[in-house]
Amino acid sequence: MSTYAEEQVRGLLRTAKRALGLSVTFLTRMDGVTQTLEQVDSTIPLLFPQGARLTQDTTFCQAILDGRLPAVIPDVRRFPEAMELPAARFPRLRSYVSAPVRLSDGSLYGTFCAAGLTSDPGLTERDRAMMEVLAQAAAAIIEPGALEARRRADIEARLGPVARGAGPRVVLQPIVDLRSGRRVGAEALARFPAEWGMAPDVVFAQAHEVGLGDRLELLALERAAEHLEAVGGYVAMNVSPGTLLTGQCAALLDRLPSHRVLLELSEHDPVEDYDALAAALERPRRAGMRLAVDDAGAGFSSLRHIVATRPDVIKLDRSIVDGLATDPVLATLVGAVVTFARGSGAAVVAEGIETAADARACRNLGVDMGQGWHFGRPGPPEALAPVGEVTPQVSPGG
């Protein structure tokens, strides 16, 4: 919960406390096992510490939610079941009002409550109605943060086992010289369970949100490196600028045969310090590792990466390759990138080539290499043609 949201909830608690005249008001979070006093407004804070955790099944709130106790209790002593609960003995509650805090999807977040150490015969259903209104207001304030916390918890639950295990499955897609039609390398691509229904870049982005991104990327690099002995040519491996700056990544790159690796720098991750990035790349590039900037043409970040890092390879994003054969605007854009690459000494690889026509258009515009379903779908290393073997032809006539 943000500081602003916390202050708003505190205002609601103060309102309830003044209106009811009870000793304490509080917002709880209930997860099915534990009830936590998230925020407290109390005249005797030592008895009601914020952050206190209680076994949910033993609380007044749970008994009220279950219908075993009424939502308004002017005198706890009149309810034997209430007197059996721990809070009736310490801190010796004698009056109580509770309203559920539910999010817009109907799920229970917790409760909005008021309690007193003495009985209060003046508590009525009108007070319950007021507490319900305040609970609804609290729910509206809490919901954005609660939903975000739930989303992050879902991500951690889904990705945690993968990050703690062997990491993603890695498949290889052939990269072909467009002049000869022969395979020269392959790109290592991470794959996650199909039932997740998410593209790999989305999964990696979510992993970075919850602090698992570097670990997941490094595991993907490890799995990609395991294919080096099984395939010929170079293997392109993806890494984000942030992960590249870690010491773990530097150690991993030191272990790889540099001349066999093309390191692809993701376009999607912003770079805050290009000097630090250059320093991280200096050692592997000096050892012979080549650098590619991925997704060129898809956004401004890739252009900044190209200017700042002077890559050996510029990879055209599939968004400017698909349909290239029939779109003169795309052809102009690709031609401009090729001209720029020639002037800077970089090779050009086109991603997402799915038709012979687009393959011919790329070759005719001077693109050096290509990959896509036209040449082969991602698969296990044994599915790759040997290096130098001709894949689907890109002849001028066909």
Secondary structure, DSSP 8 states (H G I E B T S, - for coil): --HHHHHHHHHHHHHHHHHH--SEEEEEEE-SSEEEEEEEEESSGGGS-TT-EEEGGGSHHHHHHTTSS-SEES-GGG-HHHHTSHHHHSS---EEEEEEEE-TTS-EEEEEEEEESS--TT--HHHHHHHHHHHHHHHHHHHHHHHHHHHHHHHHHHHHHHHHTT--EEEEEEEEETTT-BEEEEEEEEE--GGG---HHHHHHHHHHTT-HHHHHHHHHHHHHTTTTTS-SEEEEEE-HHHHTSHHHHHHHHHS-GGGEEEEE-SSS--S-HHHHHHHHHHHHHTT-EEEEEEETS-HHHHHHHHHH--SEEEE-GGGTTTGGG-HHHHHHHHHHHHHHHHHT-EEEE----SHHHHHHHHHTT--EE-STTT--SB-GGGS--TT-B-S---S--
